[in-house]
Amino acid sequence: VTGPKNWTGTCKSGKKQSPINIKMSDTKYEKMTDFTLTNYDRPSSLNLTFTATNNGKIGTVVFKVPPNIYNVSGGGLKGVFTTVQFHFHWGSNDSIGSEHTLDGKAFAAELHFVSYNTKYSEFKDAKNKSDGLAVLGVFIEVGDRKNQAFSFLDEYLGELVNSSSLVSNITTFALAPMLPWTTLHKFFRYHGSLTIPGCDESVTWTLFNDFVQISHEQVTKRGKKMVNNYRPVQPLNTRTLKNSFLHPSCPLLTSTSNI
């Protein structure tokens, strides 16, 4: 048995683990700069691979992108981070699947854009540094209409998870439409970890407040191998949970800083 409850090392002993429940009343407002997402609106061909996680049967499709094309800066981040992959976490039905929860609510899926700090030469050098990684997280809900931004799921995802093969240059599309592009200024921020074994506590997490929608049909493209490939929430412990927008239950932090 190798599921999340049986992970060892930092996964078990770490105090800054991810994911977490974002409790709105625990967040503290801090004004942060706008994000700059370089080339996220630029169409490009991507590679994807299927990797088994948790128990060897549950898997994650990782969409790999070459470094130094898609860059992330601003948004309170210290430095420039280059995106190298994105992937999805799903559940077995439309009401579970996200890794993070918002006031205890889980979403149907969660999309992660994974980037490393360009002060380091490559991902493997950055992933165990406290300022090494930045992940942009997007909550996904199921709606009535198909979302064309995720049409590549229809084309390739079902075939891939059934064959565990590598498909190169799958399609040409932009990353921006998969984000809540018009409200990127509304997000939550905390320092945490990777959510796969290793669980390096090197991630500056950004979770966008506004979700995107896809259809139930698009969700089912994940296939049976993709069911419940999410880690349960972990304790916040003594960490500060910030947000970039004011809401009624939110106290203020007195200064602007970078995590």
N, C-alpha and C positions, 0 to 999 in steps of 0.2 A: 504494500500500500504506500503510494507516494504522493497522495493528495496534499493540499495546503496545510492541513492540520498536522501533517507529519514532517513538514520541512524543518530542517535543523539550521544550526549556525546563526547568522544574523537574522534570518527569517524568523527564528524563534526568540532570540535574545535581544534583538534590536528595539530601541525605544522610539525610533522615527520611521515606523513602517507605514506602508501604503497598501491598499486604499484606506480611506477613512469616511466616516459619516460627517458631512458638512452640516453642522447645526447652526442655523442662521443667527441665533441669539448668542452664539459663542464667537462669531466673527467680529473683527475690528476693522473699521474703515480706515483706509490709507490712500491718499491720492497718489496715483501712479501714472506714468506717461503712457501714451498710446503705443500699441504694438506696431512694429514695422515687420511685415512678413514678405520678404523679398522673393519675387518670382512665384509666389503661391498662386497667382492668377495666370501663370504661364503654362500652357499645355505641354506635356512631356510624356514620353514613353517610360514605363516602369517595369520592374521585374517583381515577381512574387514567388514565394516559396511556402510550402506547408511544413510547419514544425510541430511535432507532438509535445505536449506539456502535461503536467499534473500526473496522469497515470499511463501515458503512452498511447491512449486512445482518444483523449480530448485534445484538440489541437487549435492552433492559431495560424491563420494565414498572414504572413508578413509581407507587406508591399515595400520593396527596397527601392531607394532612390540614391543616386550618386551624391556624395557630399559636395558642399560648396556651390550648390545651385539654389536650393531653397534655404534661406536663412531667416532666423527669428531674432529680433532685438526689441528693445523698448519694453513696455509693459512691466516696468519695475525690475527687469532682468539686468544682471550685471554682466555685460559682455555681449558677444554675438554667438549665437548657437546655430549650427548647421544641421538641417533635418536629414536623417538617413533612412528612416522607415516610418510606416504607420501600420496599425493593425486594429482589429475589432475584438471586443469581448461581448459575448452573447449569452442568453439564457435559454431555457427549454420552453419558455412561453413568452408572451409579449409584456409581462409585468416584471420580469427579472432579467438580469444579464449585465447591467452596469457594475463596475467595480466600486466606484464611489456612490454614495447615496446622498440625497439632499433632504435634510430634516427627516431622515429615515426612509425616504421614498427611493426605490430602485427604478431604473429605466430599462427599456428593452435591450439596449446595447450602449456601449461606450467606445468611442473612437479615440485612439492615442496617436499623436504625432510626436515622434521621439527624435530629439536633437542633442548634439554634444557641443560643449564649449570649444570654440575655435582656438582658445589659448593652448589646447592640447592637440597633438598631431592626428589622433584618430579616436574612434569610439572606445576601443578597448583600453586606451590610456586614460580616458575621461571617466569611465563608468564607476570607478572606485574613488573618485575625488569628490569632496563635499560640494564643490561648485561645478561638477563635471557635466551634468545632464539637465535638460529642461524638457518637460512633457506638456503638450497642450491636450487637454481632455475635453471631448465633446459628448454631451449626453444625447442619446437618440431615442425618440419616441416613435411608436407606430401610429400612422395616420391612414386616411382613406386613399390618398393619392400617391402615385409612384413619384419618387424623387429622381429626376434625370441625372443629378450629380453622382448618384450611386449606380448608374446603369452598368458599370463595369462588373458589379456583383452578379447581374443577370448573365453576363457573357462568359464569365470565367470561374466564379467562385465554386459553383456546384461541381464542375468538372475537376477542379483542382483538388478539393477536399476528398473526392472519391478516388483520385489516382495518386495523391501525395507526390505529384510530379512538379517539376520546375517549368513554368511557362514564361518565356522571355518576351519583352516588348509587347505586353498584353494589349495595350490600347493607348490612346493619347487623350489625356484629360487633365484638368487643372485641380489643384488641391483646394483652392479658395471656396468653391461652391459647397464643399462638405463642412464648412465652418459657418457659425452664425455671423456672417461677415459684417453685417451692419451694426452689430452690438458687441464687437470684440472688446469694447471698453468696460464691459460688465463681467467681472470674473472673480474667482476665489483663488487664494494663493497660500501655499504652505510648503514646508520642506519635508520631503519624505523619501521613499525608496522605489526601486523597481518592484514590480508585483509578480515576478517569476523567481525561481530558485537562484540564490545569490543574494537577492533582496538588498543590493547595495544602496546605502542611504546617501545617495548622490543626486537626488532629483529635486529640482525646483518645479513644483506642480502648479499648473494653471488649469482650473476647471471653469469653463464658461457657464455663466448663469442661464443663458438662453439655449434651448435644445433645438435640434433639427429633427425633421420627420422623414421616415421612409414608410413604404407600404408593408403590410403583412407578407405579401408575396416576396418582397425583396428580403425580408428577414429570413424566410424559410430557405433561401438560397444557401444559407450557411451549411446545411447538411447536418447529419447526425453527429459527425465528428467534432462539430463546432459547439455543441450544446454545453452550457454551463462552464465555459472556460474562463471563469473569473475567480479572483481571490476574495474571500470574505473581508469585511471591514476590520481594521485594526484600531487599537486605542490611540487617541490623539496625544495622551500623556501631557507633557508640559509645553507642547508646541503652540506657537501663535498661529491662528487661522485668520488671515486677512481677507478683506474684499475691497474692490475698487469703486464701489458705488454705495451711496447712502440708502439705508432702509430703516424703518421705524425702530427695530430692535438692535440696531448696530451702534456700539460706542465708537469713539474716535481714537485713533492713535495720533500722537501729537506731532510727529515728524514723518517726513518721507524718507524711506530707506530702501535699499535693495536687499533681497534675501539671497 
